[in-house]
Amino acid sequence: MVGHGSTYLVPRADGRTRVGATECRDDHSIEPDRGRIEELLKSASGLVPTIDRSAVSGVDVGFRPWVGDGAPILGPDPEVE
């Protein structure tokens, strides 16, 4: 995995490269957004200048847990039994 800002690249065994962002706190939509995809490709081009000429083979949208202070979550949640 290689990172550039909040964007990361993960080379896959099949020759494809996964491009992703570690966070986007202002959008809770599960629908892919063309503008975000273009932003990711532009950011990724800081590491691989020709990546913006690559074909996009798929788009995934997902959510990750996040806490306000940015600290890792370790151990059981005291509010969950």
C-alpha positions in Angstrom: 0.0 0.0 0.0 1.2 3.5 -0.9 -0.3 6.7 0.4 -0.5 10.2 -0.9 -2.4 12.6 1.4 -5.7 10.9 2.3 -5.6 8.7 -0.8 -4.0 5.3 -1.0 -3.1 2.9 -3.7 -3.1 -0.9 -3.3 -1.5 -3.0 -6.1 -3.5 -6.2 -6.7 -2.2 -9.6 -7.8 -4.2 -9.4 -11.0 -2.4 -6.2 -12.2 -5.2 -3.8 -11.2 -4.6 -1.1 -8.6 -7.2 -0.2 -5.9 -7.5 3.6 -5.3 -9.2 4.7 -2.1 -9.6 7.4 0.4 -9.2 6.9 4.1 -11.9 9.3 5.1 -14.7 11.6 3.9 -16.6 12.9 6.9 -18.9 15.2 5.1 -20.7 12.7 2.9 -22.8 9.8 4.2 -24.2 8.7 0.8 -23.7 5.1 -0.3 -23.9 6.1 -4.0 -20.7 6.6 -5.9 -20.0 10.2 -6.8 -18.2 11.0 -10.1 -16.6 14.1 -8.5 -15.1 12.1 -5.7 -13.8 9.5 -8.2 -12.1 12.3 -10.2 -10.6 13.8 -7.0 -9.2 10.3 -6.1 -7.7 9.9 -9.5 -6.2 13.4 -9.4 -4.7 12.7 -5.9 -3.4 9.3 -7.0 -1.7 10.9 -10.0 0.7 12.4 -7.5 2.2 8.9 -7.1 1.4 7.4 -10.5 1.1 10.3 -13.1 -0.6 8.1 -15.7 -3.3 6.7 -13.5 -5.9 9.2 -14.6 -5.7 7.5 -18.1 -6.6 4.1 -16.6 -10.0 2.5 -17.0 -12.1 2.4 -13.8 -13.2 -1.2 -13.4 -15.4 -0.7 -10.4 -16.4 1.6 -7.6 -17.1 0.6 -3.9 -18.5 2.9 -1.2 -18.3 1.9 2.4 -18.2 3.2 5.9 -15.7 2.8 8.8 -16.0 3.5 12.5 -14.7 6.9 13.5 -14.4 8.7 16.8 -14.2 12.5 17.2 -10.7 12.7 18.6 -9.2 10.4 15.9 -7.7 8.1 18.5 -7.9 4.3 17.9 -10.7 2.4 19.5 -9.1 -0.3 21.8 -11.0 -2.8 23.9 -14.7 -3.2 24.6 -17.1 -0.4 24.4 -18.4 0.4 27.9 -21.8 1.3 26.5 -22.3 -2.1 24.7 -23.0 -5.2 26.7 
